[in-house]
Amino acid sequence: MRKVKLTKESTQGLLKELLKRSTGQYPEYEKTVNDILSDVRENGDDALLAYTQKFDKVSLTSEDLLVTAEEIKEAYDLVDPSLLAVIRKALVNIRSYHEKQKQNSWFTSTENGTMLGQKITPLNRVGVYVPGGKAVYPSSVLMNIVPAKVAGVPEIMMVTPPGKDGKVFPSTLVAAHEAGADRIYKVGGAQAVAALAFGTETIPRADKIVGPGNIFVALAKKAVYGYVSIDSIAGPSEILVLADETANPRYIAADLLSQAEHDEMASAILITTSEELAKKVEEEIEGFLQVLSRREIIRKSLDHYGFILLADSIDDAVSAADAIASEHMEILTRNPFEVMMKVKNAGAIFIGEHSSEPLGDYFAGPNHVLPTNGTAKFFSALSVDDFIKKSSIIYYSREALQEIHKDIIQFAEAEQLTAHANSIAVRFEKDGE
């Protein structure tokens, strides 16, 4: 990890380094992704199966794409009962948290005959992308499906790459079934995004695509936005720990490494007012690296995107943290709740030494699908809101419209939209008004 004195210049330099991980920095992949999208759009299942053979080294037919009830039953037989129990406990917490986000339609009326309101309607069909590859993520399954289920989406489809045996990893499959997925398809990569965006003979088109993936998935989601809705363009994982001299360096080191192990482009940042703490954290990191299984990935992550920033004050540390706008932020200070109130930009905020980031990944209840790469300045965690749409409701009686119709006509004529003005005027032409 690079240790840097916190200044405006060093913060800007850090932001420049982190932005190198943006999807906009990988134009060399865009043509490949666009070719895949076009191929699937034109050739449907045939293209899907060809790419599954090419990238996943699995030969499937159209009939094989949909996971069967027998495969789900087999997955339950293979999953450790104790893990199934944990999944179900986590589901309770995740569902309970997201149920508090539900919104209701509302209407207001007045005595002169107006009614205004907002009608809440769940999306009709949602596609959930779940990664495969370097690791298995049943937690991601829960976090993407549960808010859609709570929102009332009637049809939830999941896509995920098959393993070399042509099957979905058992814990991923069990998590999807427990969370309430209606259909699960064995397809991944940009080709899966294309199938959800445009539809094929086997996979129907979705209204929205959610879920993280690799750079090809991210670029594919970016490309199909507009044909369908998407949640966001997910980047590599991030953690920022804001700490003072009261923090436990061993805890900090462990928490930083918990995100660095995701992949080589993950970011782990410590901002602290204590140089002594920074030194101890470095020592603890080296100790952990001797025993952790993914040490090679962690080292590459820390070498490229690991930073320790030394701040003069907590206020300076908070300002830098807001500029970085990290996906995950931990606050380990003497008065963490006071510091939390000053923070403006973070995907999720973990307060106190016993609220480590993996608690949010798996079990606490808030969603772990979070804005990355500085987008916490304007994006939020995945929520029930991502799976609903809001329709405005407007009703005016003739009497209510008559009171204000001349105002509307004047507004429309000021914009030289005479047909707009006429649409109001014709309703009162018999009155000579």
Number of C-alpha atoms within 10 A of each C-alpha: 18 12 17 15 15 20 16 12 10 14 19 14 11 18 17 11 12 21 13 14 18 17 20 10 10 13 10 8 14 17 10 14 23 19 13 23 24 15 18 27 19 13 12 21 22 16 20 28 22 18 23 23 13 11 11 20 15 18 15 17 12 13 9 14 21 18 17 14 9 8 16 18 13 14 20 17 12 13 16 12 11 9 11 16 11 12 21 16 13 19 23 14 15 22 21 15 17 23 16 10 14 16 15 9 13 12 12 11 12 10 7 13 13 16 15 14 16 16 14 18 17 20 20 15 19 28 31 26 28 25 24 19 14 8 9 14 17 20 21 23 27 27 26 27 28 27 26 31 22 19 23 18 19 14 17 23 23 27 27 25 24 23 16 11 11 18 19 24 20 21 22 23 26 25 24 26 18 17 22 18 24 12 17 23 22 21 28 26 28 26 30 29 31 28 27 27 30 21 18 20 12 14 23 15 22 24 18 22 25 26 26 23 24 16 22 21 24 22 24 27 29 16 18 19 15 11 13 17 19 20 22 23 22 25 23 23 22 29 28 28 26 25 27 24 16 12 19 16 21 17 15 27 23 17 20 26 25 17 22 29 24 19 19 19 24 25 30 29 25 25 27 28 22 18 17 12 21 24 13 15 22 17 14 17 19 12 13 15 16 9 9 12 11 14 16 13 16 26 20 18 23 22 14 17 23 27 19 23 25 21 22 14 13 17 14 18 23 22 17 23 23 18 18 24 27 30 28 24 26 27 26 27 24 14 13 17 13 10 17 17 8 12 17 15 24 29 27 23 21 19 19 17 15 10 15 22 22 13 14 18 16 23 19 18 19 21 27 26 23 25 28 27 24 23 21 23 18 11 16 21 21 24 26 23 18 19 25 18 12 14 11 12 14 12 13 15 11 14 12 15 18 16 10 10 19 15 11 15 20 13 14 17 14 11 11 11 12 13 12 15 21 14 11 17 18 11 14 14 10 8 7 6 11
